[in-house]
Amino acid sequence: MRTLASALLLPFLIACGSIQAHHVNTGQPSPPHTGDVRVVLLGSPEPSPFREIAIIQVRAHGNKANLPSVVQAMQERARQLGCNAVIRVRIDQGTAMAANGICGVL
């Protein structure tokens, strides 16, 4: 019965959507950043100098699996870590959308 209920609810949960952001520190985080966060896609010229703080990954499902939502979540996580830029951003899209990049300070 519980399995049947879970199976029936799954389409509704996916339709609502979810977004998750994770990070791994590779440097020393700074106080939260309150300004804009620059996003530089993989393959674009990278700003210099750049002090790396963390690697960020964002995964989205359902109605949250769109580029604006994923980029906004990535920028918010970067702000929390004190970053003003995320570089080498790679976007993957399929049944879900994911992005990862390196956040730091220009």
C-alpha positions in Angstrom: 0.0 0.0 0.0 2.8 2.4 0.9 4.6 1.6 -2.4 1.4 2.3 -4.4 0.9 5.7 -2.6 4.5 6.6 -3.3 4.1 5.7 -7.0 1.0 7.8 -7.3 2.5 10.8 -5.6 5.8 10.8 -7.5 4.5 12.5 -10.7 3.0 15.3 -8.5 6.3 15.8 -6.6 8.3 15.9 -9.9 5.8 18.4 -11.4 6.3 20.7 -8.5 10.1 20.6 -8.9 13.0 20.7 -6.6 16.4 22.3 -6.7 19.5 21.4 -4.6 22.8 23.2 -4.3 25.9 21.6 -2.8 29.5 22.7 -2.4 32.9 21.5 -1.4 35.3 24.1 0.0 38.7 24.2 -1.8 39.8 27.5 -0.2 38.8 29.8 2.7 35.2 31.1 2.5 34.7 34.8 2.9 31.8 36.7 4.6 28.6 36.5 2.5 28.7 38.6 -0.7 25.8 40.9 -1.2 26.4 42.0 -4.8 26.1 40.4 -8.2 27.8 37.1 -9.0 29.4 36.8 -12.4 28.9 33.5 -14.2 31.5 32.4 -16.8 30.7 29.4 -18.9 33.3 26.6 -19.5 35.4 27.5 -22.5 35.0 31.3 -22.1 38.0 33.5 -21.2 38.5 33.3 -17.4 39.0 36.4 -15.4 42.3 37.0 -13.7 43.3 37.1 -10.9 40.9 34.6 -9.3 41.0 33.2 -5.8 39.2 29.8 -5.6 36.9 29.2 -2.7 34.7 26.2 -3.6 33.3 23.9 -6.2 29.5 24.2 -6.5 27.0 21.8 -7.9 23.3 22.5 -8.5 20.7 19.8 -9.5 17.1 20.6 -10.5 14.1 18.5 -11.3 10.5 19.2 -12.5 9.5 22.8 -13.1 12.8 24.0 -11.5 14.8 22.3 -14.2 15.4 25.4 -16.2 18.4 27.6 -16.8 17.3 30.7 -14.9 16.5 28.6 -11.8 19.7 26.7 -11.9 21.9 29.8 -12.4 20.1 31.7 -9.7 20.6 28.8 -7.2 24.3 28.7 -8.2 24.7 32.4 -7.7 22.9 32.3 -4.3 25.2 29.5 -3.0 28.2 31.5 -4.3 27.0 34.6 -2.4 26.7 32.5 0.8 30.4 31.5 0.4 31.5 35.0 -0.2 32.1 34.6 -3.9 31.6 37.2 -6.6 32.1 34.9 -9.6 31.6 31.3 -10.7 33.9 30.2 -13.5 34.1 27.0 -15.7 30.4 26.6 -15.4 29.1 23.5 -17.2 25.4 23.0 -17.7 24.0 19.5 -18.3 20.4 19.0 -19.4 18.3 15.8 -19.7 15.3 14.7 -17.7 16.9 17.0 -15.0 19.2 19.9 -15.2 22.6 20.2 -13.4 25.4 22.8 -13.3 28.7 22.9 -11.7 31.5 25.4 -11.5 34.2 26.9 -9.3 33.3 29.9 -7.2 35.8 32.5 -6.0 36.7 36.1 -5.7 37.9 38.3 -8.6 
